[in-house]
Amino acid sequence: ATLYAGNAVIESLGDTLTGATAIGQGAVSAHALGFHVERVAPLSVNGDVATAWFKITGVGIDQTPVLTVFQLKDGQILRQWGFGIGLTEPFANAVTP
């Protein structure tokens, strides 16, 4: 089983990735460029929604705090939104189709 559903969508910091394959490739590319993601607060789950705070570091980024919201379905991540403090306009990633 995979962490992300086959049709999963990530919207974070102005970027959108669609599909588990694209999400996996995005993670590999980000790591190769020197980006690191670290969860810095406990995961909170309520029904089919989970949230957690992460810290992103890497080239040109200095410990940017990101609130990440996950929509879950059948034990997998269906949608993921990342809200970078000071980087994301309020509700910029919150619009859903």
N, C-alpha and C positions, 0 to 999 in steps of 0.2 A: 504494500500500500504506500502511496505517496502522501506527503504532507499537504500538497495543494491539489485541488480538484483539477481535472483536465481542462476545464473552461474557466479557471480562476482568473481574477483580475487584481492587479496591484496598482493603486494610484498613490504616488508618494513624491513629494518634493518636485512637482511639476512633470513627472514621468508616469507613463502608463505602460504596464506590461500585461499582455493577455495570453493566457494559456500556460500550463505547467512547464512546457518545454522552454518557452521564452523566459519564464521566471527563473528557471534553473540556469539558463545561459546568462541571464542578467546577474545572477549571484556569482557565477564563475568569473565573469568579466570584472565585476566590482572588486572581487578579491584580488584578481590579477593586477588591478590598478592601485591596490594598497588600501582599499576601504575596509574598515572593520566595524562590525555591529555587535554591541554588547547590551544584553538586557540588564537594566539597573534597578528594576522594581518588580515585585511579584506580579504574575499574570493574574488578572481578575476575570472570572467567567460568570456570565449570567445568561442562561439559556443558550441561544445560538450566537451570542456575541462575546468576544473576549477583548481585553485591552491590556496594554503593558507599555512601560516607558523603556526606551532604548537610547543608547549613546552611540553616535556615529563618529568615527575618526578616520582620517585619511588625508589624501592630497588636498590641501586647501580647506579642510574642515577640521575644526578644533572642538571636539566633544559636543557636537550639536545634539540637544535633547529632542527626541522625536516621540510623540504619543502615537502609538499604533493601535488601530482598531481592526479586529478580525471578525468577519461574518463566517460562521461555521455551518457546514451541512454534511451530514453523514460521516462525521469524524474527520473532515478535511476542511482546509481553508478555501472558501469560495470567493471571498473578496477581502482585500486588505487596503486600508487607507493609512497613510503616514502624514502626520501633521508636525512639521518642523517648527519649533518655537522660534519666532522671529524670521522665519523663512517662508511660511505658508500663510497666505491670506485666509482669514477666518472662513470656514466652510468651502474653501476652494476645491477640496477633494471630496466633499460630502455629497455631491449631486450623484444620484444613481439613476440608471436608465429605467 
